Amino acid sequence: MAPSIPKLDDTNYAEWRMFMKALLTRQGLWGVASGTVTCPLGSQNARPVVAWHKKNDEALAEIILNLHPDQLSHARGSDDAHTVWTSLQTVHQSRGFGTRLSRRRNFFSMVKRDEQSMTSWIAEVRRAAFLLEEIGAVVNEEDVILVLTKLPSTFDNIVVNLDSTPPQDLTVDYVIQRLINEESRQASNSLSVDGAIAGVARARARTPLSQITCFRCSQKGHYQSDCPLPAPANAPTGAQAAAAC
């Protein structure tokens, strides 16, 4: 049984084409669908001709079975797999200058969202680059790196470090690895801080307030920060006390 792939609709031609090519290749039908394997010369009953028509029919069936119903109109009127394949490409793969310009503008305006995981962001950028290449636009490594590093301010340090990386080392794979490592480091630091805060809170919770002695008035039942008495005029502020330490 052939593997299931998303059916072609008005929004997913680039991905569908990739899936469909892999499916047809796996079944030995891509040559017929792509037009690189044409019908051999000979009578209709000749074995090579019969074999080619069988593959053509199978390729056509696979293409049609993987179309959304609203795409069937593009496959009508021909029983040739390559003709139908080309017709679908013509309909969906616009290569006009306006389309390329619009997609490039969208590509370079991409910015990672704060709540978005780094792996999701990387996949989103790579997909956008893939869609650009599918309509004939040139997307080089520098373009992809530029968009990948459009990150929230928490990643400013890693972006500065990447900017100072020697050009020969600054590849897309290198940048991706650094970004994923930085996300892991930030997540680890966040857990450590949260754990420390939780530890202080637990320590306070374990000591009854009635046993707490205020360092200002020496009375029990409250912390110095909650003391009702005013602080002495010569008492250092929090910042001064920290500086003295």
SULWO-V863328 format. One record per residue. N is the residue number from 1. PHI is phi in radians with two decimals (NA if undefined). PSI is psi in whole degrees, -180 to 180 (NA if undefined). BURIAL is 1 if it has 24 or more other C-alpha atoms within 12 Angstrom, else 0. Layout:
{{N | PHI | PSI | BURIAL} {N | PHI | PSI | BURIAL}}
This chain:
{{1 | NA | 132 | 0} {2 | -1.19 | 142 | 0} {3 | -1.12 | 150 | 0} {4 | -1.49 | 137 | 0} {5 | -2.24 | 159 | 0} {6 | -1.05 | 135 | 0} {7 | -1.26 | 149 | 1} {8 | -1.18 | 129 | 1} {9 | -2.29 | -161 | 0} {10 | -1.39 | -2 | 0} {11 | -2.09 | -11 | 0} {12 | -2.21 | 29 | 1} {13 | -1.03 | -45 | 1} {14 | -1.02 | -47 | 1} {15 | -1.21 | -42 | 1} {16 | -1.05 | -43 | 1} {17 | -1.04 | -41 | 1} {18 | -1.16 | -47 | 0} {19 | -1.06 | -45 | 1} {20 | -1.16 | -39 | 1} {21 | -1.09 | -43 | 1} {22 | -1.10 | -42 | 0} {23 | -1.12 | -47 | 1} {24 | -1.16 | -36 | 1} {25 | -1.13 | -43 | 0} {26 | -1.06 | -32 | 0} {27 | -1.64 | 5 | 0} {28 | 1.26 | 27 | 0} {29 | -2.01 | -4 | 1} {30 | -1.13 | -37 | 1} {31 | -1.01 | -42 | 1} {32 | -1.21 | -46 | 1} {33 | -1.15 | -37 | 1} {34 | -1.40 | -15 | 1} {35 | 1.58 | 1 | 0} {36 | -1.37 | -22 | 0} {37 | -1.97 | 106 | 0} {38 | -1.71 | 167 | 0} {39 | -1.13 | 128 | 1} {40 | -1.22 | 158 | 0} {41 | -1.27 | 150 | 0} {42 | 2.43 | 174 | 0} {43 | -1.24 | 160 | 0} {44 | -1.09 | -21 | 0} {45 | -1.62 | -6 | 0} {46 | -1.12 | 142 | 0} {47 | -1.01 | -45 | 0} {48 | -1.08 | -37 | 0} {49 | -1.19 | -44 | 0} {50 | -1.07 | -43 | 0} {51 | -1.11 | -40 | 0} {52 | -1.14 | -44 | 1} {53 | -1.09 | -35 | 1} {54 | -1.11 | -44 | 0} {55 | -1.16 | -38 | 1} {56 | -1.08 | -45 | 1} {57 | -1.12 | -39 | 0} {58 | -1.17 | -42 | 1} {59 | -1.12 | -43 | 1} {60 | -1.09 | -42 | 1} {61 | -1.09 | -43 | 1} {62 | -1.09 | -42 | 1} {63 | -1.10 | -49 | 1} {64 | -1.13 | -39 | 1} {65 | -1.17 | -16 | 0} {66 | -1.89 | 25 | 1} {67 | -1.87 | 141 | 1} {68 | -1.20 | 148 | 0} {69 | -0.88 | -34 | 0} {70 | -1.32 | -2 | 0} {71 | -1.78 | -5 | 1} {72 | -1.12 | -27 | 1} {73 | -1.08 | -27 | 0} {74 | -1.34 | -12 | 1} {75 | -1.86 | -3 | 1} {76 | -1.39 | 155 | 0} {77 | 1.58 | 2 | 0} {78 | -2.61 | 143 | 0} {79 | -1.93 | 19 | 0} {80 | -1.84 | 122 | 1} {81 | -1.05 | -42 | 1} {82 | -1.15 | -38 | 1} {83 | -1.11 | -44 | 1} {84 | -1.15 | -42 | 1} {85 | -1.03 | -45 | 1} {86 | -1.16 | -39 | 0} {87 | -1.07 | -43 | 1} {88 | -1.11 | -40 | 1} {89 | -1.12 | -42 | 1} {90 | -1.09 | -41 | 0} {91 | -1.22 | -42 | 0} {92 | -1.71 | -24 | 1} {93 | -1.79 | 76 | 1} {94 | -1.23 | 129 | 1} {95 | -2.03 | 20 | 0} {96 | -1.17 | 156 | 0} {97 | -1.04 | -41 | 0} {98 | -1.07 | -40 | 0} {99 | -1.14 | -45 | 0} {100 | -1.08 | -42 | 1} {101 | -1.10 | -43 | 0} {102 | -1.12 | -45 | 0} {103 | -1.20 | -36 | 1} {104 | -1.15 | -40 | 1} {105 | -1.09 | -44 | 0} {106 | -1.13 | -38 | 0} {107 | -1.08 | -49 | 1} {108 | -1.35 | -8 | 1} {109 | -1.69 | 1 | 0} {110 | -1.16 | 140 | 1} {111 | -2.46 | 136 | 0} {112 | -1.19 | 135 | 1} {113 | -1.40 | 150 | 0} {114 | -1.00 | -42 | 0} {115 | -1.49 | -4 | 0} {116 | -1.40 | 135 | 0} {117 | -1.24 | 156 | 0} {118 | -1.14 | -39 | 1} {119 | -1.14 | -37 | 0} {120 | -1.15 | -42 | 0} {121 | -1.11 | -44 | 1} {122 | -1.08 | -44 | 1} {123 | -1.10 | -39 | 0} {124 | -1.13 | -43 | 0} {125 | -1.17 | -43 | 1} {126 | -1.14 | -37 | 1} {127 | -1.15 | -42 | 0} {128 | -1.10 | -39 | 1} {129 | -1.15 | -41 | 1} {130 | -1.06 | -44 | 1} {131 | -1.13 | -34 | 1} {132 | -1.16 | -46 | 1} {133 | -1.11 | -32 | 1} {134 | -1.14 | -23 | 1} {135 | -1.83 | 18 | 1} {136 | 1.59 | 5 | 0} {137 | -1.40 | 145 | 1} {138 | -1.57 | 123 | 0} {139 | -2.18 | 110 | 1} {140 | -1.67 | 175 | 0} {141 | -1.08 | -37 | 0} {142 | -1.08 | -39 | 0} {143 | -1.08 | -46 | 1} {144 | -1.13 | -42 | 1} {145 | -1.10 | -42 | 1} {146 | -1.01 | -45 | 1} {147 | -1.28 | -40 | 1} {148 | -1.00 | -32 | 1} {149 | -1.64 | 15 | 1} {150 | -1.54 | 82 | 1} {151 | -2.08 | 165 | 1} {152 | -1.05 | 163 | 0} {153 | -1.08 | -21 | 0} {154 | -1.14 | -14 | 0} {155 | -1.83 | 14 | 1} {156 | -1.01 | -41 | 0} {157 | -1.10 | -43 | 0} {158 | -1.19 | -33 | 1} {159 | -1.15 | -42 | 1} {160 | -1.08 | -42 | 0} {161 | -1.09 | -40 | 0} {162 | -1.16 | -36 | 1} {163 | -1.09 | -27 | 0} {164 | -1.67 | 3 | 0} {165 | -1.27 | 137 | 0} {166 | -0.96 | 137 | 0} {167 | -0.94 | -36 | 0} {168 | -1.18 | -20 | 0} {169 | -1.69 | -13 | 0} {170 | -1.52 | 80 | 0} {171 | -1.81 | 165 | 0} {172 | -1.05 | -44 | 1} {173 | -1.09 | -40 | 0} {174 | -1.13 | -45 | 0} {175 | -1.10 | -44 | 1} {176 | -1.04 | -44 | 1} {177 | -1.09 | -42 | 0} {178 | -1.12 | -41 | 1} {179 | -1.16 | -42 | 1} {180 | -1.13 | -42 | 1} {181 | -1.10 | -40 | 0} {182 | -1.14 | -40 | 1} {183 | -1.07 | -42 | 1} {184 | -1.12 | -40 | 0} {185 | -1.11 | -44 | 0} {186 | -1.12 | -39 | 0} {187 | -1.12 | -40 | 0} {188 | -1.15 | -43 | 0} {189 | -1.11 | -40 | 0} {190 | -1.11 | -41 | 0} {191 | -1.14 | -38 | 0} {192 | -1.14 | -45 | 0} {193 | -1.12 | -45 | 0} {194 | -1.06 | -39 | 0} {195 | -1.15 | -39 | 0} {196 | -1.14 | -43 | 0} {197 | -1.09 | -43 | 0} {198 | -1.11 | -36 | 0} {199 | -1.13 | -43 | 0} {200 | -1.09 | -43 | 0} {201 | -1.08 | -40 | 0} {202 | -1.16 | -39 | 0} {203 | -1.11 | -42 | 0} {204 | -1.14 | -39 | 0} {205 | -1.16 | -29 | 0} {206 | -1.30 | -25 | 0} {207 | -1.69 | 117 | 0} {208 | -1.03 | 141 | 0} {209 | -1.04 | -31 | 0} {210 | -1.14 | -19 | 0} {211 | -1.70 | -3 | 0} {212 | -1.41 | 132 | 1} {213 | -1.85 | 127 | 0} {214 | -1.29 | 132 | 0} {215 | -1.33 | -9 | 0} {216 | -1.61 | -52 | 0} {217 | -1.87 | -4 | 0} {218 | 1.14 | 14 | 0} {219 | -1.62 | 153 | 0} {220 | -1.57 | 159 | 0} {221 | 1.89 | -2 | 0} {222 | -2.82 | 162 | 0} {223 | -1.50 | 162 | 0} {224 | -1.01 | -38 | 0} {225 | -1.13 | -20 | 0} {226 | -1.85 | 9 | 0} {227 | -1.13 | 133 | 0} {228 | -1.31 | -17 | 0} {229 | -1.38 | 144 | 0} {230 | -1.19 | 152 | 0} {231 | -1.24 | 145 | 0} {232 | -0.99 | 148 | 0} {233 | -1.06 | -32 | 0} {234 | -1.66 | 9 | 0} {235 | -1.28 | 135 | 0} {236 | -1.21 | 148 | 0} {237 | -1.28 | 171 | 0} {238 | -1.02 | -42 | 0} {239 | -1.18 | -39 | 0} {240 | -1.17 | -39 | 0} {241 | -1.11 | -41 | 0} {242 | -1.13 | -39 | 0} {243 | -1.17 | -36 | 0} {244 | -1.15 | -30 | 0} {245 | -1.28 | NA | 0}}
